[in-house]
Amino acid sequence: MDMEQTLRLTKEGGTKRPLLLFGLSLGYFMVLLDTTAVSVALPAIGADLGGGMQDLQWVANAYTIAFAGLLLSMGALADRLGAKRVYLGGLALFAAASALSAAAPGIGGLIALRAALGIGGAALLPASLTLLAQAYPDKAARARAMGFWAAATGVAMAAGPVAGGLLVDAAGWRTIFLLNVPPAVFSLIVTNRLAGNPPRAAGRGLDPAGQLAAVAAIASLSYALMQGDADGWRSPRIVAAFAVAAASVAGFAIAEARVRTPLLPLRLLRKPAVAGGLAAGMAINVALSGLLFALPYYGQRAGGLSARDAGLALLPMMLPLAFNPILTGRIVGRIGAKLPMAAGFALAAAGTLLLALADAQAGSALAIAGLLLTGFGVSFAIPSVMTAVIAAVAPEETGTASGALNAARQLGATFGVALVALVLSRYAEPEAGLRASLLGMAVLLLGGVPVALFGMGGGRRSG
């Protein structure tokens, strides 16, 4: 960015930069709102389109598979083609796929459109951060802008289940996809008019071999986990899917070691804070996405709740995600990331355990306490993990590290849905399946405590 453009942005910042910030934040808000709103709409989608448990898993996971698999490449693509162009393209795809999803005639078409939404979402995230950094060249102003951008994610996660439930009950599940179109159009117009054009990195490679291996590994492993129970774990298709996943992981490692500009430089994984942070980020999203799948599904199918009530029942868990990350950021800034991260995993584990011990009645005191503890735990853990990973790498590697962490979290979201659905399908009694799922999540989250305390290394600034 040249000096003339910087001066122009600074001069216009009083009126135009806040509007651009709102537009960029709205784009990511919309992506997360869609994800959490769909969680309470799955039973209605299944009833309308005739999908079983496996089909509903694919409705939820087609998005996260595409998102996780393409996130690293979209950052490189934004560097090469221009962040503004990639952001606008991703936003247009997201809006179009949302509108088409509302008219999907069958479950297969909806799954394909959910994958298209994941591609659009993967394009939005790294490009929006690049545009935001260009619009706010001053570090202090950029930090405040990043805080606003991050807060939008928490609000989206809190509002998604409630808004989704209300819309499903009032006008049907198709309306949750139409909800995406107006904010997408607004963000498209604002960004097109106000965003600058960050310089392109013409020499940045795209690593097609690594990208293909990453998508193949994620898709084949997800397929095996979601279809294994139905097809039989020893069936040729499931065995082949596991074999493809293993070969793809090996191929990814080989590709990353050989190419000049890898998606994920393997030397970063030798840093304890990066390796531990990726594992911690994946674990927290396994639990969070598993809960967002299991609780509404059980509440509506076995508990007799409406979609609205199922969404409202999640509110105690989602509300802390809207405001607590701000407090967490201040705490991490003072004492480092390890203790807040460990506390977050411990609180989330305790909350999930309380949910497992609570009776099946929605709104019981024990269930509300469990949801609150889980929400506070997640909102302590995620910002701490992000801070620890970014602080462990050099400034020029922060984009790659951030992309790897977000990809790991989305991969965890995919596995969370698949694993919870697998456990639920193993029990004839729905309540027993739910309890077993929650106990498994509690054990996984509790394992994050020693990772936070002893598995993150010293770190350069990770605390």
Buried (B, 14 or more C-beta within 10 A) or exposed (E): BEEEBBEEBBEEBEEBBEEBBBBBBBBBBBBBBBBBBBBBBBBBBBEBBEBEBBBBBBBBBBBBBBBBBBBBBBBBBBBBBBBBBBBBBBBBBBBBBBBBBBEBEEBEBBBBBBBBBBBBBBBBBBBBBBBBBBBBBEEEBBEEBBEBBBBBBBBBBBBBBBBBBBBBBEEBBBBBBBBBBEBBEBBBEBBEEBBBEBEBBEEBBBBEBBBBBBBBBBBBBBBBBBBBBEBEEEEEEBBEBBEBBEBBBEBBBEBBEEBEBBBBBEEBBEBBBBBBBBBBBBBBBBBBBBBBBBBBBBBBBBBEBBBBBBBBBBBBBBBBBBEBBBBBBEBBEEEBBBBBBBBBBBBBBBBBBBBBBBEBEBEEEEBBBBBBBBBBBBBBBBBBBBBBBBBBBEEEBBBBBBBBBBBBBBBBBBBBBBBBBBBBBEBEEBEEBBBBBBBBBBEBBBBBBEBBEEBBBEBEEBB
